[in-house]
């Protein structure tokens, strides 16, 4: 009986929001919750970011892929947004160039703070690139994705950015 109790405690610790988000004690966001704000000065974008990459979240604004890290965790942070429908938040994502800045301002329960990234480049990939596209590379980076070309979902336009070191 003691083994079962110990297993239950261990399992609870492993799946609790604080532990699943890493050692930083950050809550694991629920689908649809607002986790922060994305600011892209060059594109005049300042929008709330929601957790989840389903249509229900994407139709409300830029959305964080739930299987990727939150800023500051040291891995890949990926956010998707529409280009032509709903708010078309990422309509001009193709205008971002190396050196442009993107900021993520996180809500306190999801780590808090402002995370600045500098664009390094972009790629156009097949729409089914999926999780391969946002794989972890052993360093923190930000990926923005949107359908491509405008008015089509045949491909994905992907912007890569890396943390600005102060």
N, C-alpha and C positions, 0 to 999 in steps of 0.2 A: 504494500500500500504506500510506503514511503517513496518508492521509486516512481509510482504514478504521480504522487503529489509533486515530487521534484521535477518530473517531466512537464507537468502542467505549468509550474512556475517558470521553467526555462522557456517553454513554448510561448507563454504570455509575454515574457521579456523580448523574445525574438520578433514577435509580430506587433508589438506595441508601436504606436506612431513615433515615439522618440527614438527607439532603436532602429526602426526600419529606415529612418532618414539619416542615420549615421551618428557618429559620436557627438555631433554638435547639439543634440537635444532638440532638433527641429521637428515640428509636427509633420506627419504625412498628409498632404492635401487630399481632400475628397473630390471626386469629379464635380465640376461646375463651380467650385469655390474660387474666389478671387485670391490669387497668391501674390500679386504685385502689379507693377505698372511697367510697360516697356516705353522707353523714350528714344526716338530716332530723330535727332535734330535735323539732319539733312532732308528727311522726308516729311517733316512737321508732324510726326506721329507721337502721340502720347495717349496710350490706351491701357485699360486694365487687361491683365493676363489671367486667364482662367485655367484650371487644371483639367486636362482631358483633351483628347484629339478627335472626339466624335463630332458629328455635325451639330449636335445640340450645344456643345461648347463653342465650336468654331463659328457658328452663326452669331454668337454674342460678342466675339472679339478674338484677338490672338490667343492661342491656347498652347499650354505646355504639354509636350508628350509625356505621359505619366511614367513611362519606363526609362526616362532619362533623369539625370541628377538635377537638383536645385542648385542655383548659383552658390559658389563657395564650397561645394562638396568635392571639387577636384576632378570632376568628370565632364561628360558631354551634357550640355543643357540645350534642349531643342524646343523651338516654338514655331507653330504653324499659323498662317493667317490667310484670309481670302484676298484675292486681287481684284475681282470684278463684281462680286455679289455682296450682299449685306453691307457692311461698312467699308469694304475694300481697303482694309487697313494696310495691306502689303502691296497695293496696286503698283507702286513705283520701286519695288524691291530691287529691280534690275538697274536702278540708278545708283545704288550703293557701290562705292569704290574702295579699294585699299586705303586705309587711313581714316575712314569715316568711323564715328563713334556711335555705339549703341549702349544704352544704360538699362539695367533692370533694377527697379526699386522694389525690394521685397517687403511684404507685410511682416511685422514682428514674429508672428507664430511660425513663419516659414523662413526664418533666418535673419530677417530684418536687413537693413543696410542697402547701400547702392553699389551695384557691381557694374563696372565700366569695361566694355570690350571694344577692340579696334578691328574693323573689317580687314581681312587679309585676301579675300578672293571669293569666287563663286564657281558653281558648276551647274549644268543642266543634266538631269538624270531621268531615267524611266520612272514612271509613277509608282511602280512596284518595288522601288529600291528599298523602301520601308526601313526596317530595323538595321539593315546593313549600313545604311546611310548615317544613322545616328549612333553607331557603335562607340564604345569607349576606346580612347586612344592612349590612356595613361597620363593625360594632362587635361586641365579644364579648357573648354572651348564652348562657344555659343554657335548654334546653327539655327538659321531662320529658313523656313520652307514655305513655298507657295506654288500654286498651279502655274503652268506655263505651256504655251504662250497665253497671252490675255484671251479670255473667253473660252479656254480649253482646259481640260484636266489631263491631257495626254502625257505631259511631262511634269517635272518639278524643278523649280528654280531654287537653288540652295546657296545661301550666303554663309560664309565661315568667318568667325571673329574670335579673337583670343583676348584674355584679360589684359587690361592696361596695368602694368606694374608701376607702383608709385615710388 
